[in-house]
Amino acid sequence: MERALNFNAGPAALPKEVLLEAQKNMLNFNGTGMGVMELSHRSKPYEEVHHSAKALLKQLLNISDDYDVLFLQGGASLQFSMIPMNLLTEDKIGCYVLSGSWSEKALKEAQKIGRTEIIASSKEQGFKDIPELNTENIDPNAAYVHITSNNTIFGTQWQSFPEVNVPLVADMSSDILSRPFDVNHFGLIYAGAQKNLGPSGVTVVIIKKDLLSRSSDQLPTMLNYQIQAKNDSLYNTPPTLAIYLLKLVLEWAAAQGGVEKIAKVNEEKAKILYDAIDESEGFYIGYAGKNSRSKMNVTFNLQTDELNKAFLAQAKEAGFVGVNGHRSVGGCRASIYNAVPIENVEKLAKFMKEFKAKY
């Protein structure tokens, strides 16, 4: 069968090589006579998968022994609650930078748990840019500063990360593994897997070990970072198939040459689409400010709603999947995560130019 031209925002495209490897092992993983999803999570064959996935992630992101890597469930949305439950003690305040819908949702959950403060926001500008953050105004007694590194709905991305004097917490669900960054810059990083790491069902949390002591014994067991770390994310049955696919994606990323090589390809892909927008003489209108443009989610509109509808209808006919903008924003969006081949991006840019010539 012919593979779809998949630009879905998430769950998103997975590398073809990963899917083929998983298919090959679906009935008989490593001679066990069982698929990975049938293995006991306490068995040696699964433990090898679990530990290999963790080791590969540490290698690719250069994660030091100062950090624990957790494989949790509940998506990034559960982390909106777990972070303040574990880190936001009564005497501290959680500081939030609002750059889109997901950071707003994270703030909303934290407000149910403790004291919060919005320290920067671009909401009044329609979240078209990453807001400017004056780090000098951050309370040195703050529990943490929370940011969303890439905003899938609006197509904006932090180009560099702020220097803060308290733990920096980042939702990296949509751009982790897409570009180099220094993990040591952060107190906690979390990412739903379904964009760059694997399928939905597993969430990666990278947490500095010295933050684990903040987790209160009064927390529900499954929501306690310290207990999850002590049990190597195996307190209960983990999403074994999702973690296996995560491992395969990490092996694929290593085979591509690691994060540095992947980043170069991502820059090329983003340039192809942004050039198609910028060279269209206003026919295509980029949503995000140029200094905040995401290399993962390219958002744009055409000059009228009628043209938007015609573009999306004809793109669908041409085999492009997932180029509709988010329902809260409208317009068009191409999500070009790591697994989206550059040839598919070139085909979309060609389609955009042909559509412009037609109209």
N, C-alpha and C positions, 0 to 999 in steps of 0.2 A: 504494500500500500504506500501511497505518497504521504509524507509527513505534512501536517498543517503548518502554515506560516503563522506561528503562535507568538502573539505579542501580549498575552494575558498578563494582568498585573499581579496575580497570585490567587490560587496556585498557578504556578508559571511553568515555562518550558524546563524540561530536564534534558541533560545531554543524552543524545541517542546511544552513545556507548554505554552509559549507565543503565538505560532501559534494556538493552540487549544482554548485558551481563546479568541483570536481575532475572530476566526471562529465562536465561540458560540455567539458573540455579533455583527456579521456582519450585520444582518438584524434588530436587535432590541437592541440598547444600553441603558441599564438602564431604560427600559420601555418607551423609547421615541418613539418607532415605527420607528426609523431611525437608520441607521448605523452612526458611528462617522464621516465618510467622508461626510455625508449629513447634519450634524448639523451646525448651524450658529456659527462662531467663536466668536460671541458676546453673545451666549446663556450661561445660567448657567451650563447646563450639560457639555459643552465643557470647560468652564472656570475652572471647577473642575478638568478636565483632565490636563489642562495646568499648573495650580498651584500645583497639586499633583506631576507632573513630576519634576517640579523645586524643590519642597521640598524634594523629594526622592533623587535627585542628590546631594543637599546640605548635606543631612544626610549621604549618602554613602561616599562622599569625604570630609566630615567635612569642608564644605565651610562656612567661617564666613560672617557676615553681611558687611564686608568691600568690598565684591564682588557682582557684578550683574551677573546673569545667563541669557543668551540670547539664544533664539531658532531662528536661521537664515536659510536662503536658499542660494543656490549657491555653496554648498560644501566647503571643505577646500580650494579649488582652488580660490574661491572668497576672502577668508581671506588673501591670498597672496597679494592681492591689498588693501583690507580694512585696514589691519594693518598699512602699511606705509601711507595710505591716512589719517588715524586718528591720528597716533602717531608720524610720522616722520615730524616734523616741520622744517622750512627752516634753522634754526640755529643748527640743530642736524644731527647726522649720524646714520644710521641703521647698526648694526653689525650682520653678519651672519656666522654661523658655517655650513660648507658644509659636510654632511655625506651621501648624496645620491641624487637621482633624484628629490625628492620632495623639499628638501632644495634648490637645484639649481633653481627650478621653482619659489620658493618663492623669491629668490634673484632677478631673472630676472624681476619679476613684480615690486619689490621695486625700481630697478634701473630706471624704467620709471617715478618714482614719486619724488625721492629725492636722496641724497648722501648715498652711502652704502660702506661697507668695509667687506671683507672676513677676519675673524680673526682666522680661523682654517679650515683645509680641509684635507680629506683623499682621494681626487679624484685621485691623482697620484698612490695610492695603490689600485685602483679599488674599493674604498669604502668598503674594507674588514674589516675595523675597525672604531670605533668612534675616531675621531681625538683628539689629546691632545690639550687642551686649556689653554693658559697662561693668566689667568684672570688679572694679573698685568698690561698687555699691553692694556687693554680695556679703551678707552677714558671715563673718568667719566662724560663727557657731552653727551655721546651717548644716542640716543632716546630709544634704547633697544638692547638686544642681543637675536637673534632668533635661536632656535634649533629645530630639528625634533627628538622627543624622541625615535621613533622606525622606522626603515627603511624597509618597506615591501619588496622591490625589492631585497635588498642585504642581508637581514636577520641579521641586526645589531641593537643594542639597547643601549641607555645610561644606564649604571649600577647604576650610581648615578648622580645627577644633579650639575652643576657648581655653585659656590657661586660667584655672580657678584654684583657690586655696582650700577647697573642700572636695570630697569625692565627686567625680563627674560620672553621671549615669547616662547611658545612651541606649536608645532603642535603635538598633541597626538592622532591623528585620529586612529592609529592602536594599541595603548596599554592603552588608558584611561580605568579605571575601572578594569584593570588586575592585579594591584599591589598597595600597599599603597604608598602614597607620600604626601608631605606637600604642599597644595595649596598655603599657605602663602609665599612660596618660589618664586612665580611667579607673574608677573604683568598681564599676559594674557595667557590663555590656550584655544586652539580651537581644535575641533575634528569633522570630518564628522562621522555621526552615524553608517555607514554601515559595521562596523567591530565588535565593542563591545557594541554599544549602541542601535542599532535598524536597521531600513531599511535606504536606501538612501533617500535623500530628506530633511533632517533636519541636521543642523550643530549646535553644542553646542559651545558657547563662554562664558568663565568665565573670567571676566575682573574686575580688581581692580577699585573701584569707583573713586579714585582720578586721574585715567587716562582719565576718560570721558571728563574732561574739555579741553583736547587737541583737541577734535573733532571740527573742524571749521564749522561755520554756512554756509560756502561756499560749503561744500560738498553736493553731491546729497543726498536727504533725506534718501533714502533706504540704503545708504552706511555710514550713520552716527551712530556710536555707541551710542552717547548720546541720539539721538532721539529714537533709538530702545529701549534703557533702560527706557526712560521716558514713553514709550508706552507699556512696558512689552512684547516686541516682537509681539505686536498686532497692529502695525501701519497699516499693510495690512493683507490680509488673510494669515495666517500661514499654513504650511503643516500639517493639523489637524490629518490625519490618521497616518503620520509618528511620530508625537509627542505622539499620543495615544500608538503606538507600543513601542516607547521609554519608556513611563511610565510603560508598562507591563514588559519590559526588566529590568527596575530598580527594580520593585517589585520582579521579579525572582531573581535578584542579592541579594536583601535583604534576601530573603528566603533561599539562599545558605549559609547565615552566614556573608554576607558583603564582602568587598574587601579583608580582611585578609584571609578568608577561600578560596575565589576564587584564590588568589595568590598561595596558597599552592597546589591546584589542577593544576594550570598552571605550576608550577615548576615540578610537577610529570610528566605531559604530555611532557614537553620539555626534561626532563631527559631520558624518554623512547626513544625518537627519536635520541637524541644526543648520547646515549649509543649505539644504533644500528649503527650509523655512526662510532663512535670511535672504536668500537669492531670489525669492519669489516675488519681490517688489510689493509686499503687503498682501499678496493673495492668501498666504498662510501667516497667521499671527501667533507668535509664541506666547504662552501664558506667563511663564516665569521670567523674572528679571534676568538679564544676561549674566550678571555677576553671581547669580544663585542657581543657575541651570543644573538640573540633575543629569548625570550620565546613565541613570537607570530608567527614568520615566520622562519621556519627551512629550510635553503637553502643548497643544495648539488648537486654534480655531480657524475657521474660514470666515469670510467677510459677512455671511448671512447664515441664519439657521437653515435656510433651504439648501445652501451649498454644503453645510455640515452634513445634512441628511443624505444628500446625493453622494457625497464623498464616502460616507460610511456604508451606504448601500452598495456602491460599486466596489469598494474595497472588499466587502464580504463576498461578492460575486467572484472577485479575482482570487479568493482563497485566503485572505488575511483574516486572522482571528484575534479578537480582543482589542481592537483599536478604538473602541468607544471610550470617551472620557468617563470619569466617575459620575454617577447619577447626581451628585451634589454640585458638580461643576459644569458638566456637559462638554461639548466639543469633542476633541480627539486626544488619544493618548497611546503612545507606543512604548511598551515596557521592554527594555532591551537588556535584560539580565544576562549574567555570564553565559548561560547555555543557549542564548539566541545566536545563531550563526550570523556572521557578518554578511553572508550572501543574502539572507532573508532581509536584512536591513537595507542592503543595496536594492533589492527588489521593491521594497516599500518606497524608497526615495525615488526610484524610477517611476513607480505608479503615481506618486505625488506630482512629479513633473509632467507626466502625460495627462493627468487630470487637469492640471493648470492650463495646459495648452488647449485642452478641449473646451474649457469654460472661460 
